[in-house]
Amino acid sequence: MDQVNQLNGYICFTLGTSLNILLVWIILRKSGTMLQTYRRVLLQIAAMDIFFLITSLVDEPVTVVLDGYFIMYGLGLVRYLQPLPQKANFLFLSCWLFAVLLNIYTMPIQFIYRYFALCRDKTLSLGIYMGMLLLSALIVLSTQIFLYHVELGEDFQLASSMLFPNSTDTHVIMLFGQAVIPLNQSP
């Protein structure tokens, strides 16, 4: 199953990146006056998608629920960088989560921009648009600050040993109550 997941990740990265780069090229080179109003939104969507595709290729987290614990481990390219320190694994997972949350938190900006363009017949300035993007990124970054590294008790150690029976690493990463296994292991 892991091989199917990896193949799916490579195909999605290749197609997604190619099509998003094509979209950026079309927006920058071929967009007419009618599309000019939505240029910023379309570029934002393409940039966010490319960022998410890159972080997904590098980290490619897979989730497993085992005995009530939500566990994530990585199948991406980062697992070939062995041995990788725990903090580096955590950094790659944090980048992936940042990309996911940034895509979610910037969705209202697109709505606000389209609202002003369609209902108010007004285009927001680049400064206001970038300020809203920066505010979203700061909100996401503030949630990332709450990620922390802990050693869990015996309950999770039992669940971890069931998923990774050959592992001697007892450190796991907690993120909002979700346990994350180091990326250099796979079940």
N, C-alpha and C positions, 0 to 999 in steps of 0.2 A: 504493500500500500504506500510505503514511503517513496518508492520509485515512481509511482503514478503521480503522487503529490509533487515530487520534484519536476517531473516532465511537464506537468500542468503549469508549474511556476515558471519554467523556462519559456514555454510557449506564450503564456500571458505576458511575460516581460518583453519578449521579442515583438509580438504583435502590438501590445499596448504602447511601448516606447516608439516604435516605428510610426504608428498612426498618430500619436500625439505630436511627434516631431513634424509630421506632414501637416497636421492641423496648425501648428505654430507657423510653419512656412506659408501656408495659405493665408493665415490671418495677417502676417507681416507683409507679404508680397502681393497677394491677389485680392484682398478684401476691398470691396467697393464702398461707396459712401453710405449705402444702406447698412452695411455691417460695421461701420466705424463706431457706432454707438455702443456696440456690445463687444468691442475688441478687448477691453480690459478684462471683462468677465471670462471670455473664452481663453485668453492667455492665462488667467488665474487657474482655470479648470485644467488646462493642459499642463501647467507647471506643477500643480498639486498632484496630478496623476503620475507624472514622470517621477516626482520625489517618492511617492508611495510605491511605485513599481521598483525603483532602485532599492529602497529599504526592504521591500518584500523579497527581492532576489537575494540580498545579502543575508537577511535573517530568516525568512520563511518560517514563522512560528506555527506550530501545530499544537492544538489543545486536546487534552485528555481529561475526562472527569473520572476520578478513581476514589472510591470510598468517600464521596462528598467533597473532595478537593479538586479544584480547577488547576490543572498543571499545564504549563506550556514548555515545549522544547523546540529547538530550532533545527531545521533541515537545510538551511540555506548555505551559501558559499562560505560563510564564516566558520562552519564546522570543519572546513579543510585547513584552517589556520591553527593547527594543533601544536603544542598545547597552548590554549588561550586562557589568560587569567579570568577569574570569575568577574572582576569588575569590567573587563572588556566585553564579556558576554552580556552583562547587564546593560552596558552602554548601547550595544547593537539592538537589544530588545527595546530599550528606551527610545531609540531613534525610530524604530518601527511604530511603537505606540504613539510617539509624537506625530508621525505622518498620518496615522489613523485619526487621531483626535483633531489635528489641524484640518483635515478634510471635512470633518463633522462641524467644527466650530466656524469655518469660513462659509458654510452654506448660507447663513442668514445675510452675509454681505452681498451675495449674488441677488438674493431676493430684494434687498434694500436698493441696490443699484438698478435692477429692472423696474422696481416700483417708481423710482424717480424718473427713469427714462420713459416709461409707458404712461403713467398716470399724471405726472407733473410736467412732462415734456422738458425735463432738466437733466443734464449730464453732470454727475458729481465730479468735482475736480480731482486730479491725480493725488493731491495732498490728502484730501478727505478719504479717498479710496484706500491709499496706502496706510493712513492712520487707522482705518477700520481693520485692515489686514494685520497691522502691527498689534493692535489691541487683542485680536483673536489669538495671535501667536503668543502674546504675553500670558493670556489666560491659560492656554495649553501648557506653556512652560511652567506656570505656577502649579498646575496639577502634577507635572513631572517632578517637581521638587519633593512631593510627598512620597515618591518611590524610595524605598530604603531596603537595606540588606540586613537580614536577620537569620538566626539559627532557630529553627522551630523545634518543638518538643517531640516526644516519642510518637504521638499520633501521626504526624506527618512523616516522620522517619520511617514508620511502618509502611505507609502508602508509597513513599518514595522508593523503598527497597523492593516493593512489589512491582513497581514500574521499571526500575533500574536495578535488577538483582546483583549485577557485577560491580556496582558503583561503590567507591569508598568515600566519595565526597558527600558530606552531610549538610553542606550549605545549600540553601535555597533562597530564592529572592521572593519577597512579598511585595505585591503591588495591589493596593487597595483590597487586601484580604485574598488576593489570588496568588497561589504559589506558582513560582516559575522555576523550572529546572534549568541548570546551566546548559548552554547551547552546545557544549562539546560532548554531550551524551545523547544517545538516542535509544529508544526502547528496543 
